[in-house]
């Protein structure tokens, strides 16, 4: 692809190309593609105010509803170890507009804008070498959903996962009942598609694969309200217009277009979610443990030994009897997932 005069004149185009060349050159120089990466791959760093400006919000106001959504940059405060971040906030309303065609409202969301072009076409994130999507957030406990869109055949497909946190509250949300009773495009309802209920990643109970701080502190001493959550990429559920669809297909990790967070619990009232950073990772390693402890305090995730050891165990140790594999998958971090990947 040869950029035209008008395209090359855009500083952002050349900057994106230079940055992507630099990132790929660094990967090749360090031979990172030959082994499991141990350093995080930052996707959205909201310590940079420009990252917040490169995101856009959505709400049901676009169809005549009354919910609101704002994404504001908040400067950090060194005295309280509060990092610069964005504040996703607003108000959820389920009031219906006068337009009789609209049957449901009560949602708000944000995501990054199109990442644009570089010398070799459209710019995507490649998170294929990573096991988890990590989010450092400060939540009000509402039922948020993490949304990832990739370059798939059906453009409206989104892979989703609930954003579970230590401050998570289970609400009797009306949307869950509606989802279980409504019909999909194929004429089958959700109960028929999923006889055991909604997929674990969308349920109200955090699955074992989700890594959340297990701090047992009963006091506020050392707690900042910030926490880091690790969501396995292979647990994200393919949805279309908010409903799980069949056949379920894996997220195309090599071509991720956008990442965002939505609120669709249809619980009326204000919401407030703070986001510091979103990145791809293989666990909590040496590269980010210091920042994790400084910001999250008592709720910080522990250092993942699987990252530190860089998976240097002998190959046959991961191919033992079936019972041992089951016990391995119950562990958190890289070591627990390794046996699943090698099956």
N, C-alpha and C positions, 0 to 999 in steps of 0.2 A: 504493500500500500504506500503510495507516494502522496504526501499531504499537499493540498492545493495552497495557493498563495493566501487565501482567506483563512484556511484552517491553520496553516503554519504561523499566521500572524497572531493567533491567540496564544498569549503567554501560558495560559493554563494547559494547553495541549502539549507544548514543548516541556513544560514542567512535569506533567504527568508521565510523559515518555521518559524523561531523564530519571525520574524517581523509580519507575518500574525497571528500567535498565539497571539502575544501581542496585535495586533489591535482588534482581535475578543474578547479577554478577556476584553479589555477596554470597548468595546461596551456592553458586558454582565454585567460588573460591574456597569456601569453607566445607565443600562436599556435603552440604546439609541434605541433599537429595538422596544420599546413599545410606542414610541412617535416620532413625527417628529423631525429629527435631526436639531439642530440650529447651529452646528459648521461645518465648511467646511471640505470636504474630498479631500485632495490634491492628484492629479493624477500624474502630471508632474511638478516638481518644478525645474526650470532652474537656480535657485540660486546655485544649486549644480551642479558642472561641470560634475559629473558622470552621471547625468540624460541626459545631452546632448550627452555623449558618448554612451548611451543606445538607441539612436535614429539612424535611417538610412534615407538617402535621395534617391529620385527617379527622373529620368528625361527621356525625350524621347531619350537620347543618347543610352539607352539600346536597342533601335530598329533602331539605325543609325541616329537619329536626332541630332540637334545641340544646344538644350537648356541645361543649366547648373543649378545645384542646390548644395548649400553648407549650412551647419548648423554649425556655429561657436559660441563658448562660449565667451561672452563679460563680463569682470569683472565690478563690480559696481563702482559708484563714489558717495561717501557720500556727497561731496560738492554740488552736483546738485540733490541729492535724486534719482539718477539713480540706480536701482537695478541690480545685476548680472542677465544676461539673455542670450538667444541665438539669433543669427541673421540668419534668413533664407533668403538667397539672391542668386542671380545669374542672368542669362539672358534668356529670352524667344525668341526662334527662330522658325518660321514656315517653314523654309527651309526643303524640302523633301529630304530624302536620295536617293541614286541611286537604292535602292531596290524597285522595282515596286510594291511590295505587300503592302508597307506602304503608306496609303492615307492621314494620318493626323498626325501632330506633334505639338509641342508647349505646353508642360506641364512640371510641376515640382512639387514635393511634398516631405514631410517627415512624418514619424510616429515613434512611439516607437518600439523597437524590441520585439520579443516574450518575455513575462515576465517569462518564464521558468516553472519549476515544484516546488511543495512543497510536504509535506508529504501526502496530499490527492489528488494529481493529478496536473493538469494544473492550473496555477495561473491566475485568472481573477479579474477584478474590478467589484464590486457590487455597482451600483449607483442607485438601485431601490428606496431607501428612499428619493431621491433628485429630485427636479423639474428642475434644470438648470445645464447646463455646462457653467462654467465661464472661460473666458480667459482674462488675462491682457496683452495687446499688444500695440505696437506702429507701426501704419500702414502707408504705403505710398499711401493708397487709392485704391489699385488694387483689382480685383475681386477674393478674396481668398475664399476657401471652406473648412469647417471643416468636417473631415471624421472620422466616428466611425465604427469600425468593431467588431461584436459580434460573438459568437459561434453559427452561424445559419446553417441551412441545406445546403444552397447554399453558398459555401465558398467565392465566388467572390462578394457577396452582401456587399454593404457599405451603411450606413445611412449618409446622407449629409445635411449640412445647410450652407447657405452663411454666411460669417463672415462680418456682417455689422458693420461699425464704424462711428464716427462723421466725419472722414476724407474720408469717402467713396465717390468715384467718379463713376458715371455711364458712362460706355464706350459702344460704339456700337460694341460689341464683335461679331466676325464672328461665334463663336461657338454656340451662341444662335440660329442664323438662321439655322445653320447646324442641330442642335438638333431638331428643329421644322420640318425639312424637311426629316430627315433620318428615316429609318425604324428600328423598334425594332425586337427582335428575333421572336415575335409572328406574325409578318407581319403587325402590325398596327403602324402608325406613332404617334408621341407624341401628335399631335393635336386631333387625334381620342381618345387617352387615356385620355387626359385632354382638354375637350372642352373649358374650361375657361383659358387655357394657362398652363404654368408651375406652380407647387405648390408654394404657397407664400414663403416658406422657401428658394426657389431657384430663386426667382424673383429679379429684380433690385431694387425693393422698399421694404425697411424693413417692415415686418409685425408688428402689434401692440404687438404681443407676445414677440418680441425681446426687451430686455431692454438695452438701450444705454443711455449714459449721455445726459441730456437735457440742459447742460450748455449753457447759452445764451451770454456768454462773447464774446465781439467783439474785445478784445485785447488779446495779448499774455501774459498779466500779470497773473502769477500764473499757466500758462499752461505749462505742461511738454511734451505734445505729447502722454503720456501714458494714456490709458483708459481701463476700464473693461467692457466687453460685456457679457450679460447673454442670452444664447440660450436655450429655453425649450427643454427638451429631447423628449417630445411628438410631437414636430414640425419637427423633422428630417425626411427626405424623403428617402425611400428605393430606391437605385439605383444599377445598374449593368453596369459596364464599362462606367460609367458616365451618364447613361440615367435612368430616373425614370421608374420603372416597376410596373406592376400589377400582382397579387393583392398587394396593399400596406400593409405591416405588421409592427407592432410596433417594435422598437428596444428592443432586449433582454437585459434589463438593468442589470440583475444579472450576466451576463457573457460577459463583455466587454473585448475584446482582445487587441485592439489598438486604439489610438487616434492620429490624425495628421492633417496637413493642406496642402492643395494643391492649385496650381494656374493653371487654365485651360482656362483662358480668351483668349488665343492665340493672345494677343497684344504684338507685338515684342518690345523688349527693356529690360532694367534692372528692377529688383524688389528688395524690401528690407522690410522685416517684422521682427520686434523684438517681442519676446515672453518671458514674465517673468514667468508666472505660468498658469497652467490649472487645474481646480478643479471642483468637484461637490458640489452644494450648494442648499439651499432653499431660498436664498436671501442674501442681504448684512447685516450681523449681527454684533453684538458687537465684535465677535472674529476677524474680519478682517477689520473693518471700519477704524481703526487707520492707518494700512498699506495702505489701499486704498487712504486715504486723503494725506498721506505723499508722495506716488509715483505719483498719478494722479493729485494732486493739484486742480485747478479749475474744472477739468473735472471728479472729483471723483463722484461715485454714492452715493446717499443719503442712510442713514441707513433705512433698510426695517422694518417698524413697525410690519409687520406680523411675522418676526423672533423674535423681542423683546418680543412680547406678547405671543409667543409660541402657538398661536391658542387657546386661552382659552375662546373664545366666546362660547356662548351656541349653541348647535347643531341646534336648530330650526332657528337660525338667518341666516343660510346658505341655508335654504330650503323655502324661501319666494316665492312670486309670480314671474312669468317668467320675467317680466320687470326688476325686481330688480336683477335677476341673470345676465341679459344682461349687466346691468350697472356695476356689479361686475367684469365681465370678461374683461372689458375695463381698469381696474386698473392694475398697474404693481406690481410685487412682489407676495408674497405668498397669500395674501388675494384675489387677483384677480383670482388666479387659483383654489382656494379651491372649489368654487362652481362647476367648471368643473369636478374635480375629484370625487365629491360626487353624481353626477347625475347617 
